[in-house]
Structures are given as C-alpha cells and as structure tokens.
C-alpha cells in the first residue's frame, strides 16, 4: 500500500492506542526473541528497499560522493564510540545514532557539494 492516507490512518490509530496503558502492557509481554526476530526482518526489508531504490536511480559522481561521505560518517559513530565525548550536548544527541548522523551528513553534503559533470 503506497497511499499516504493509509499511513495517516495508522499513525492516528497508533497514537490513540498509545493513550491506553493496557496496550503497552500487552506488547511488553511479547518475548524478547520474538521482538528481535520481527525487528531483524523489518530492518532487513527496509535495507533491501533502500538498495532497490539506489539501484534503480541514475547515480552520478555527486551521488556517489554524498553516499560515501554519509555512510562513512554514520559508520564512524558506531566504530569509534568516543568520537563525540568532547562535543557539546546538542551535537552529541544529534549525532549519537549512526542513522541520524548519516542522514544529517547526507543532507548537508548534498546541499554543499557541487560537481561539474563532464
């Protein structure tokens, strides 16, 4: 389903369900191994969809450079855990997740990098 109205409906439904503590208690009873398996499948599906989108687009030099920088910065937060220790709290909270780091850096790099295609 690719309709945004379905997404709005689901978001509203989840918001309403979040107002009832019994729903949270129900989901807290699900075993960790079941949640882990579902999470693994969900993130695998999202990653496969992202790869399909990237593969379907015409990738020029700028896109390759933006992807390389954002992937590298996102992975650096994960691989070098203390890299943000001396940064201000705002920077630390924005860039502590590899997903947010990669996304923010990709937006900044896409706006700043100019590549002359010849």
N, C-alpha and C positions, 0 to 999 in steps of 0.2 A: 504494500500500500504506500503510495507516494504522495498522498494528499496531505497538505499541512493542516487541514481541518481535523483529520484523524489525530494528528499529533497534539493539537489544541485540546481535543476531547480527552485524550489520555492524560495530558498534563493536568487538566482540571479534575479529572477523576482521582489521580494520584494525590493532588492537593487536598481534596476532600477526605480521602482515606487517611491522610496524614493527621487529620484533626482528631481521629479516634485512636486512643492508645491501645485498644484491643487488637487493632490491625498490626501495630508494631510488635506486640507480644506474640502474635501468631507467626510473624516472619522470624522472630528471634528463636523460635522453636525448631526451625529448619537446621539440620546438622551442618557443620562447617564443611564437610566433604562434599555435600550436595551443592552448597553455595559456591564452593571452589570450582567444581565441575561446570556449573552454569556460567560462572564468571569467565572461566577459561574459554568456553565455547563462544560467549558473547564477544570477548575481545578478539578472538581469532576471526570471527565473522567480520568485525569492524576492520581489522587489519587487511583481510582479503578484499573487502570492498574498497578500501583505500588504495591498495595495489592495483586493482582493476581500474579505478579512476585515473591513477597516474599513468598506467599503461595505455589507456585509451586516448590520452591527450598528446598533442604535439609538443614535445619537450625541447625547448631551445636552450641556449647556453645560460641565459639568465635563470631559467627554472632549475637547471641542474645546480647552479651555484647557490641559489636560495635553499634548495632541498639539502645540499651538502652542509651548508652552514647551520641550518636549523636542526638537522639530525645530529651533527657533531656537538652542538651546544646542549641539546637535550640529553644526549648520552653522557656528556661530561658531568652533568649534575648527578647522574647516577653513579658514574665510575670514580669520581673524585668527591667523596662525601663532604669534606671540609672546605670546599671551594667558596662557600658562601658564609663562612663563620664570621668574618670580619666586616661583612656588609651591613648596612642599616636594616632594621626590622622589615621595612616595606619591601626592599629589594629581596630580602631573604624569603619573605612569604610569597612574593610573586614568582620567584624562580626556584623554589624548593622542589617543585614537581617537574619531572622531565617533559611531561606533556605540555604544561603551561610554558615552560622555558622554550621548547621547540616552536610552539605556536606563536608566542610573542616575538621571538627572534625571526621567525619566518615573515611575519607581518612587517617588522622593521626592515629586514633585508630586502623584501620585495619593494618597499617604498623608496629605499635609498640606492639600491644598485641599479646602475644604468649600463647596459651592454650594447655596444654597436654591433649589429648583425651584418656581416659582410658576405 
